[in-house]
């Protein structure tokens, strides 16, 4: 029969403005009893669940070997997000510091609960916790810092902030951003709306980009998320999608933006079906250079158009003119002044994006 009990852990409450954090020590072997790792995934309705990357087994093995050696030490604290079931009971104040209070964290433990229902989540330190879990040690106490979160949106925000100075995979950040609330670094805040649009393009039931954008929850996608984000971001701030943004707070009419993008890129898909279904190594249309260059074509042809008017004869005829002047999957690109390049020599660099964009715009505007 599964155990149910209460952990009472000596802790220090530290007040940071209106928030509280709790510093304490805990046997790392006990973390799995009450703390889960919230793996990033999408449910059947394509809603984002969780926020953590998968375990890196080689990293875990390296940490485990170190822990099992003489003199091992893990000075960095793991970070935990608690739900409302966890409470802090203050003790008798000591000293003259007003912003910290000693006391106890009271954590309910029910070993029968599934991972998703445990009262704490590991925001930072999952690889260390896994190594301690697997290590051939009776116990290994670690420093921990916890906070009581309002929900998964706040957990995601803290997860991104905690990892913003580490090499966290950008694809994971891009997928988490749309469902994240709270303060974000400026670079991430700027990409939140483009990330929201990209996620919808990838998960909506229809459209040219459906399941084609590579992400942690769409591992079979072949269009690089960063290339798609650059295309959307430029259009939002300087191109055809700018008209749907609020000049006051930078928010936008996401539904209209999606209609606009879907209308244009569906025509691209229809006109170049063979190139669209191939991965970037076999097609420069789905390569970063093609996605960005065609994004500039979209801005040129549809800026000022309403989303309902994008799928029109004028835009389709302009795109049709590109057929004899493109070499998405074979042949040679024939640029101005007799300059030629092999089809797959174009790379996702500023110079090549500019070269291809100039070439395509010359054709559609001619």
NUTI-343593 format. One record per residue (C-alpha): residue in three letters; z, y, x. Coordinates in nm, 4 decimals, padded with zeros to 6 digits, always signed. Each point is the difference from the previous one (the first is absolute). Example, Ala and Ser with C-alpha at 12.3 -4.5 7.8 and 13.67 -1.06 7.14 Angstrom:
# residues 2
REC residuo       pz       py       px
REC     Ala +00.7800 -00.4500 +01.2300
REC     Ser -00.0660 +00.3440 +00.1370
This chain:
# residues 366
REC residuo       pz       py       px
REC     Unk +00.0000 +00.0000 +00.0000
REC     Unk -00.0964 +00.3438 +00.1327
REC     Unk +00.2799 +00.2262 +00.1198
REC     Unk +00.0843 +00.3268 -00.1694
REC     Unk +00.2354 +00.2355 +00.1757
REC     Unk +00.0542 +00.3601 +00.1045
REC     Unk -00.0404 +00.1327 +00.3518
REC     Unk +00.2364 +00.2836 +00.0848
REC     Unk -00.1167 +00.1594 +00.3239
REC     Unk +00.1757 +00.2852 +00.1852
REC     Unk -00.2438 +00.2920 +00.0022
REC     Unk -00.0261 +00.3703 +00.0686
REC     Unk -00.1563 +00.2208 -00.2670
REC     Unk -00.1893 +00.2940 +00.1491
REC     Unk -00.1095 +00.2840 -00.2252
REC     Unk -00.3418 +00.1513 +00.0708
REC     Unk -00.0467 +00.2820 -00.2493
REC     Unk +00.0085 -00.1645 -00.3430
REC     Unk -00.0640 -00.3483 +00.1389
REC     Unk +00.2293 -00.2639 +00.1475
REC     Unk -00.0647 -00.2550 +00.2716
REC     Unk +00.2310 -00.2830 +00.1012
REC     Unk +00.0513 -00.1239 +00.3562
REC     Unk +00.1518 -00.3432 +00.0521
REC     Unk -00.0105 -00.3215 +00.1989
REC     Unk -00.1139 -00.3304 -00.1498
REC     Unk -00.0613 -00.3513 +00.1264
REC     Unk -00.3785 -00.0214 +00.0111
REC     Unk +00.0242 -00.3602 -00.1204
REC     Unk +00.1359 +00.1318 -00.3326
REC     Unk -00.2847 +00.2477 -00.0659
REC     Unk -00.2205 -00.2549 -00.1852
REC     Unk +00.2883 -00.0671 -00.2417
REC     Unk -00.0329 +00.3432 -00.1605
REC     Unk -00.3061 +00.1717 +00.1517
REC     Unk -00.3644 -00.0811 -00.0587
REC     Unk -00.3241 +00.1093 +00.1621
REC     Unk -00.2287 +00.1661 -00.2524
REC     Unk -00.3454 -00.1352 +00.0885
REC     Unk -00.2956 +00.2214 -00.0888
REC     Unk -00.2174 -00.1601 -00.2695
REC     Unk -00.1614 +00.0729 -00.3363
REC     Unk +00.0960 -00.1621 -00.3291
REC     Unk -00.2407 -00.1303 -00.2647
REC     Unk -00.0475 +00.3545 -00.1351
REC     Unk -00.0852 +00.1191 +00.3557
REC     Unk +00.3194 +00.2070 +00.0200
REC     Unk +00.1436 +00.0365 +00.3490
REC     Unk +00.3120 -00.2043 +00.0646
REC     Unk +00.2099 +00.0105 +00.3170
REC     Unk -00.0725 +00.1863 +00.3205
REC     Unk +00.0659 -00.2164 +00.3065
REC     Unk -00.2618 -00.1487 +00.2322
REC     Unk +00.0030 -00.3771 +00.0620
REC     Unk +00.2254 -00.1437 +00.2678
REC     Unk -00.1479 +00.0091 +00.3503
REC     Unk +00.0921 -00.3475 +00.1225
REC     Unk -00.0688 +00.0642 +00.3691
REC     Unk +00.2246 +00.3075 -00.0125
REC     Unk +00.2749 -00.1956 -00.1751
REC     Unk -00.0168 -00.2799 +00.2568
REC     Unk +00.0281 +00.2509 +00.2865
REC     Unk +00.3068 +00.1652 -00.1558
REC     Unk +00.1551 -00.3406 -00.0698
REC     Unk -00.0401 -00.1083 +00.3638
REC     Unk +00.1687 +00.3221 +00.1085
REC     Unk +00.2877 -00.0432 -00.2479
REC     Unk +00.0653 -00.3506 +00.1262
REC     Unk +00.0217 +00.1235 +00.3610
REC     Unk +00.3152 +00.1223 +00.1742
REC     Unk +00.0989 +00.3621 -00.0523
REC     Unk -00.2367 +00.0687 -00.2909
REC     Unk +00.0531 +00.3198 -00.1990
REC     Unk -00.1757 +00.1674 -00.2961
REC     Unk +00.1250 +00.3621 -00.0013
REC     Unk -00.2446 +00.1262 -00.2659
REC     Unk +00.1302 -00.0110 -00.3568
REC     Unk -00.1797 -00.1824 -00.2784
REC     Unk -00.0617 +00.2174 -00.3066
REC     Unk +00.0834 -00.1267 -00.3487
REC     Unk -00.0794 +00.1419 -00.3423
REC     Unk +00.2644 -00.0979 -00.2575
REC     Unk -00.0334 +00.0074 -00.3756
REC     Unk +00.2665 +00.1295 -00.2393
REC     Unk +00.1947 -00.3283 +00.0106
REC     Unk +00.1299 +00.0943 +00.3443
REC     Unk +00.2796 +00.2580 +00.0086
REC     Unk +00.2073 +00.1798 +00.2583
REC     Unk +00.3770 +00.0117 -00.0452
REC     Unk +00.1471 +00.2856 +00.2058
REC     Unk +00.3151 -00.0585 +00.1996
REC     Unk +00.2556 +00.2424 +00.1342
REC     Unk -00.1747 +00.2917 +00.1777
REC     Unk +00.0762 +00.0269 +00.3671
REC     Unk -00.0724 +00.2766 +00.2467
REC     Unk -00.1330 +00.3471 -00.0687
REC     Unk -00.3671 -00.0810 -00.0577
REC     Unk -00.0864 +00.0710 -00.3644
REC     Unk -00.3447 -00.1602 -00.0082
REC     Unk +00.1167 -00.3560 +00.0725
REC     Unk +00.2359 -00.2242 -00.1918
REC     Unk +00.1233 -00.3477 +00.0963
REC     Unk +00.0087 -00.2674 -00.2667
REC     Unk -00.1607 -00.3255 -00.1104
REC     Unk -00.3440 -00.1001 -00.1207
REC     Unk +00.0298 -00.2467 -00.2867
REC     Unk -00.3042 -00.2293 -00.0135
REC     Unk -00.0347 -00.2717 -00.2678
REC     Unk -00.1493 -00.3238 +00.1360
REC     Unk -00.1591 -00.2657 -00.2210
REC     Unk -00.1844 -00.2610 +00.2027
REC     Unk -00.1822 -00.1240 -00.3122
REC     Unk -00.1917 +00.3274 -00.0413
REC     Unk -00.3709 +00.0077 +00.0917
REC     Unk -00.1069 +00.2359 +00.2774
REC     Unk -00.1196 +00.2651 -00.2451
REC     Unk +00.3429 +00.0287 -00.1637
REC     Unk +00.2229 +00.0363 +00.3049
REC     Unk +00.2021 +00.3235 +00.0179
REC     Unk -00.1436 +00.1196 +00.3331
REC     Unk -00.3364 +00.0284 +00.1742
REC     Unk -00.0721 +00.0210 +00.3700
REC     Unk -00.1793 +00.3295 +00.0571
REC     Unk -00.0075 -00.0318 +00.3774
REC     Unk +00.0893 -00.2937 +00.2219
REC     Unk -00.1677 -00.2932 -00.1724
REC     Unk -00.1174 -00.1571 +00.3280
REC     Unk +00.3463 +00.0318 +00.1566
REC     Unk +00.1636 -00.1432 -00.3125
REC     Unk -00.2427 -00.2937 -00.0024
REC     Unk +00.0676 -00.0691 +00.3687
REC     Unk +00.3762 +00.0002 -00.0611
REC     Unk -00.0508 -00.2271 -00.3016
REC     Unk -00.1913 -00.2533 +00.2126
REC     Unk +00.2048 +00.0310 +00.3211
REC     Unk +00.2215 -00.2858 +00.1128
REC     Unk +00.3136 +00.2121 -00.0253
REC     Unk +00.3099 -00.0264 -00.2180
REC     Unk -00.0026 +00.3743 -00.0663
REC     Unk -00.1502 +00.3209 +00.1332
REC     Unk +00.1531 +00.3264 -00.1288
REC     Unk -00.2370 +00.2965 -00.0297
REC     Unk +00.0348 +00.3668 -00.0793
REC     Unk -00.1363 +00.0978 -00.3416
REC     Unk -00.0706 +00.3180 -00.1913
REC     Unk -00.0356 -00.0156 -00.3770
REC     Unk -00.0742 +00.2316 -00.2890
REC     Unk -00.0051 -00.0452 -00.3771
REC     Unk -00.3590 +00.0439 -00.1210
REC     Unk -00.1249 +00.1094 -00.3406
REC     Unk -00.2828 -00.2546 +00.0010
REC     Unk -00.2891 -00.1493 +00.1952
REC     Unk -00.1772 +00.3383 +00.0211
REC     Unk +00.2871 +00.1398 +00.2054
REC     Unk +00.0181 -00.3180 +00.2077
REC     Unk -00.3705 +00.0373 +00.0851
REC     Unk +00.0534 +00.3649 +00.0940
REC     Unk +00.2868 -00.0885 +00.2326
REC     Unk -00.1958 -00.2941 +00.1421
REC     Unk -00.2917 +00.2286 +00.0922
REC     Unk +00.2300 +00.2672 +00.1454
REC     Unk +00.2013 -00.2514 +00.2046
REC     Unk -00.3202 -00.1479 +00.1412
REC     Unk -00.1993 +00.3226 +00.0389
REC     Unk +00.0634 +00.0120 +00.3755
REC     Unk -00.0811 -00.3693 +00.0520
REC     Unk -00.3388 -00.1744 +00.0035
REC     Unk +00.0178 -00.0961 -00.3690
REC     Unk -00.3398 -00.1275 -00.1201
REC     Unk -00.1874 +00.2902 -00.1568
REC     Unk -00.1415 -00.2248 -00.2695
REC     Unk +00.3512 -00.0762 -00.1202
REC     Unk +00.0924 +00.3692 -00.0082
REC     Unk -00.3181 +00.0855 -00.1921
REC     Unk +00.0780 -00.2636 -00.2625
REC     Unk +00.3614 +00.1098 -00.0379
REC     Unk -00.0655 +00.3755 -00.0243
REC     Unk -00.1230 +00.0147 -00.3633
REC     Unk +00.3254 -00.1570 -00.1264
REC     Unk +00.2312 +00.1995 +00.2253
REC     Unk +00.2207 +00.2874 -00.1096
REC     Unk +00.2083 +00.2460 +00.1980
REC     Unk -00.0662 +00.1998 +00.3139
REC     Unk -00.2796 -00.1197 +00.2276
REC     Unk -00.1308 +00.1273 +00.3340
REC     Unk -00.2878 +00.2502 -00.0563
REC     Unk -00.2675 -00.2405 +00.1261
REC     Unk +00.1134 -00.2660 -00.2455
REC     Unk +00.0435 +00.2481 -00.2857
REC     Unk -00.3629 +00.1113 +00.0457
REC     Unk -00.1167 -00.3608 -00.0255
REC     Unk +00.2069 -00.0953 -00.3036
REC     Unk -00.2628 +00.1050 -00.2578
REC     Unk -00.2944 -00.1492 +00.1961
REC     Unk +00.2019 -00.3220 +00.0348
REC     Unk +00.0652 -00.0048 -00.3733
REC     Unk -00.3712 +00.0372 -00.0691
REC     Unk -00.0905 -00.2662 +00.2568
REC     Unk +00.2471 -00.2451 -00.1541
REC     Unk -00.1477 +00.0546 -00.3450
REC     Unk -00.3543 -00.0468 +00.1320
REC     Unk +00.1087 -00.3288 +00.1535
REC     Unk +00.1989 -00.1350 -00.2955
REC     Unk -00.1771 +00.1257 -00.3119
REC     Unk -00.1844 -00.2708 -00.1893
REC     Unk -00.3485 +00.1379 +00.0635
REC     Unk -00.1797 +00.2118 +00.2565
REC     Unk -00.1777 -00.0169 +00.3319
REC     Unk +00.3223 -00.0136 +00.2048
REC     Unk +00.1813 -00.2662 -00.2058
REC     Unk +00.1922 -00.2228 +00.2529
REC     Unk -00.2340 +00.1144 +00.2800
REC     Unk +00.2474 +00.2278 +00.1811
REC     Unk +00.2127 -00.1798 +00.2587
REC     Unk +00.3742 +00.0380 -00.0646
REC     Unk +00.3191 -00.2075 +00.0266
REC     Unk -00.0473 -00.1133 -00.3624
REC     Unk -00.3798 -00.0378 +00.0279
REC     Unk -00.0382 -00.1850 +00.3322
REC     Unk -00.3539 -00.1133 -00.0850
REC     Unk -00.1258 +00.3575 -00.0310
REC     Unk -00.2492 +00.1063 +00.2660
REC     Unk -00.0275 +00.3779 -00.0364
REC     Unk +00.2544 +00.1641 +00.2319
REC     Unk +00.2627 +00.1923 -00.1935
REC     Unk +00.0121 +00.2819 +00.2545
REC     Unk -00.3733 +00.0690 -00.0341
REC     Unk +00.0283 +00.0083 -00.3786
REC     Unk +00.3034 +00.2293 +00.0226
REC     Unk -00.1842 +00.2443 +00.2255
REC     Unk -00.2883 +00.0133 -00.2475
REC     Unk +00.2285 +00.0613 -00.2983
REC     Unk +00.2224 +00.2452 +00.1862
REC     Unk -00.2920 +00.2171 +00.1102
REC     Unk -00.1422 +00.0048 -00.3517
REC     Unk +00.3403 +00.0929 -00.1447
REC     Unk +00.0535 +00.2946 +00.2306
REC     Unk -00.3562 +00.1198 +00.0646
REC     Unk -00.2456 -00.1875 -00.2213
REC     Unk -00.0891 -00.1220 -00.3469
REC     Unk +00.3509 -00.1192 -00.0944
REC     Unk +00.1588 +00.3367 +00.0766
REC     Unk -00.0755 +00.1190 -00.3539
REC     Unk +00.2495 -00.2505 -00.1414
REC     Unk +00.2945 +00.1182 +00.2147
REC     Unk +00.2701 +00.2399 -00.1113
REC     Unk -00.0002 +00.3193 +00.2121
REC     Unk +00.3731 +00.0342 -00.0702
REC     Unk +00.1522 -00.3264 +00.1236
REC     Unk -00.2936 -00.1983 +00.1397
REC     Unk +00.0268 -00.2726 -00.2628
REC     Unk -00.3161 -00.1209 -00.1661
REC     Unk -00.1645 -00.1547 -00.3035
REC     Unk -00.0209 -00.3486 +00.1463
REC     Unk -00.1922 -00.1450 -00.2958
REC     Unk -00.2798 +00.2561 +00.0360
REC     Unk -00.0097 -00.0507 +00.3752
REC     Unk -00.0366 -00.3735 -00.0520
REC     Unk -00.2798 +00.0470 -00.2547
REC     Unk -00.1810 +00.2282 +00.2419
REC     Unk +00.0321 -00.2412 +00.2930
REC     Unk -00.0830 -00.3088 -00.2052
REC     Unk -00.3107 +00.1616 -00.1485
REC     Unk -00.1428 +00.0968 +00.3392
REC     Unk +00.0924 -00.3107 +00.1971
REC     Unk -00.1152 -00.2333 -00.2771
REC     Unk -00.3462 +00.1509 +00.0389
REC     Unk +00.0237 -00.0540 +00.3770
REC     Unk +00.0941 -00.3629 -00.0690
REC     Unk -00.2930 -00.0420 -00.2394
REC     Unk -00.2549 +00.1564 +00.2347
REC     Unk +00.1197 -00.1851 +00.3124
REC     Unk +00.1490 -00.3256 -00.1411
REC     Unk -00.0682 -00.2150 +00.3054
REC     Unk +00.1527 +00.2469 +00.2458
REC     Unk +00.2989 +00.0616 -00.2273
REC     Unk +00.1086 -00.3638 -00.0152
REC     Unk +00.0086 -00.0443 +00.3794
REC     Unk +00.2933 +00.0742 +00.2338
REC     Unk -00.0227 +00.2897 +00.2506
REC     Unk -00.1164 -00.2176 +00.2892
REC     Unk -00.3119 -00.0845 -00.2053
REC     Unk -00.0488 +00.3254 -00.1908
REC     Unk +00.0339 +00.3631 +00.1016
REC     Unk +00.0354 +00.0940 -00.3676
REC     Unk +00.3454 -00.1614 -00.0257
REC     Unk +00.0845 +00.1059 +00.3558
REC     Unk +00.2122 +00.3095 +00.0547
REC     Unk -00.3030 +00.2018 +00.1097
REC     Unk -00.1855 -00.0827 -00.3223
REC     Unk +00.2944 +00.0524 -00.2363
REC     Unk +00.0723 +00.3430 +00.1447
REC     Unk -00.3643 +00.1108 +00.0200
REC     Unk -00.0694 -00.1094 -00.3579
REC     Unk +00.3167 +00.1837 -00.1028
REC     Unk -00.1551 +00.3207 +00.1317
REC     Unk -00.3147 -00.0854 -00.1967
REC     Unk +00.2140 -00.0368 -00.3138
REC     Unk +00.1568 +00.3409 +00.0597
REC     Unk -00.3405 +00.1607 +00.0530
REC     Unk -00.1641 -00.1554 -00.3061
REC     Unk +00.2867 +00.0160 -00.2510
REC     Unk +00.2175 +00.2993 +00.0923
REC     Unk +00.0629 +00.2004 -00.3160
REC     Unk -00.1154 -00.2843 -00.2272
REC     Unk +00.2396 -00.1405 -00.2551
REC     Unk +00.0855 -00.3656 +00.0428
REC     Unk -00.1942 -00.0837 -00.3172
REC     Unk -00.3190 +00.1537 +00.1436
REC     Unk +00.0001 -00.1674 +00.3422
REC     Unk -00.1860 -00.3117 -00.1129
REC     Unk -00.3213 +00.1835 -00.0751
REC     Unk -00.3698 -00.0255 +00.0823
REC     Unk +00.0140 +00.2880 +00.2511
REC     Unk +00.2672 -00.1635 +00.2178
REC     Unk -00.1567 -00.3462 -00.0283
REC     Unk -00.3422 +00.1330 +00.1020
REC     Unk +00.1545 +00.1695 +00.3048
REC     Unk +00.1682 -00.3261 +00.1028
REC     Unk -00.3211 -00.1953 -00.0581
REC     Unk -00.1722 +00.2261 +00.2536
REC     Unk +00.2312 -00.1443 +00.2654
REC     Unk -00.1470 -00.3523 -00.0231
REC     Unk -00.2814 +00.0357 +00.2573
REC     Unk +00.2153 +00.2133 +00.2296
REC     Unk +00.3006 -00.2305 +00.0436
REC     Unk +00.0615 -00.2960 +00.2292
REC     Unk +00.3290 -00.1253 -00.1354
REC     Unk -00.0427 -00.3644 +00.1063
REC     Unk -00.3018 -00.0194 +00.2323
REC     Unk -00.2720 +00.2005 +00.1726
REC     Unk +00.0220 +00.3445 +00.1523
REC     Unk +00.1401 +00.3323 -00.1145
REC     Unk -00.2694 +00.2664 +00.0395
REC     Unk +00.1647 +00.3363 +00.0354
REC     Unk -00.1520 +00.3449 +00.0444
REC     Unk -00.2149 +00.0860 +00.3031
REC     Unk -00.0946 -00.3649 +00.0565
REC     Unk +00.3523 -00.1094 +00.0926
REC     Unk +00.0634 -00.3669 -00.0842
REC     Unk +00.3048 -00.2285 -00.0015
REC     Unk +00.0364 -00.3718 -00.0673
REC     Unk +00.1490 -00.0632 -00.3466
REC     Unk +00.3372 -00.1272 +00.1259
REC     Unk +00.0423 +00.2425 +00.2880
REC     Unk +00.1508 +00.2663 -00.2272
REC     Unk +00.3785 +00.0079 +00.0359
REC     Unk +00.2832 +00.1571 -00.1943
REC     Unk +00.0253 +00.3003 +00.2329
REC     Unk -00.0201 +00.3702 -00.0917
REC     Unk -00.3351 +00.0368 +00.1764
REC     Unk -00.1618 -00.2996 -00.1712
REC     Unk +00.1441 +00.0935 -00.3405
REC     Unk -00.1466 +00.3487 +00.0473
REC     Unk -00.3361 -00.1427 +00.1135
REC     Unk -00.0305 -00.2356 -00.2979
REC     Unk +00.1248 +00.2607 -00.2477
REC     Unk -00.2570 +00.2559 +00.1172
REC     Unk -00.2756 -00.2605 -00.0285
REC     Unk +00.0973 -00.1116 -00.3519
REC     Unk +00.0478 +00.3546 -00.1295
REC     Unk -00.3404 +00.1012 +00.1335
REC     Unk -00.1562 -00.2804 -00.2041
REC     Unk +00.1858 +00.0515 -00.3301
REC     Unk -00.0392 +00.3777 +00.0122
REC     Unk -00.3649 -00.0192 +00.0916
